[in-house]
Amino acid sequence: MNERIRELAEQATKHYPATASSGEFWAFDKEKFAELIVRECAKIADDGYGADHFGNGIAGYQLLNHFGVKR
């Protein structure tokens, strides 16, 4: 697996320390992981295809819009 994907997976994983009533655990947020991947792809698309005269990347905007990720 790509190292960047591993990093994004770590960012989408939250650690919960042990408490008096439960043990320590980690929770993987699938939606956060998907959002991070879409944002990464949008950034790469913008870097590769440039931006409009307002500085907005057109390809990246379309990717974010398609997946419903807020800019």
N, C-alpha and C positions, 0 to 999 in steps of 0.2 A: 504494500500500500504506500502511496505517496506520503512523504513526511508532512506536507502541508495539510493533507486530510487528517492525519493523526493530530496535528495541532488544533484544527477546527473541532475535532471530536472532543479533545480535552476542554476546549472553551465551552462546549455544550454540556459538559458534565459538572454537576454541582456536588460538593462534598457536604455531608451533614454529620457533624461530630456526635459521638455517643451522648446520650442524656440518661437521666435516672430511669426512664421508662423504655428506652430503646437503645439498640446498639448503633454503632457508626455505620453509615452507608453512603453510597454514591448514587445519584439519579442522572440518567442520560436523557436530555431533552431533545427528542427527535425533531420537533419544530424549529428549535434554535439552531440545530445542526444544519437543517435544510436551508434556513435563512442565511446562515454564514456561508454556505456553499454558493447560494444564488448571488450574494453580495460579492463574493470573490470572483465569480464568473463575470458579473457585470463590470467590475473594475478592470478585469483583463480585456473585456470587449471594448470598453471605453479607451483603454490605453492603446489598443490595436487599431481602432477605427476613428479616433479623434472625437471632437466635440462640436456642437453647434456654436453659433456666435454668442450665446449666453454662457458658454463653458459647460453645458450639459452634454454628457455623452448620450448619443441617440441609441446605440445598440444596448448599452448598459441600462438605459431607461426602459427600453422595451422588455428586457429580461426581468427587471424588477417589477414592472407593471404586469407582465404575464403571470408571475408567480405571486402577485399581491404583496410584495415586500415594499414597505414605505421607504422612501429615499432618505 
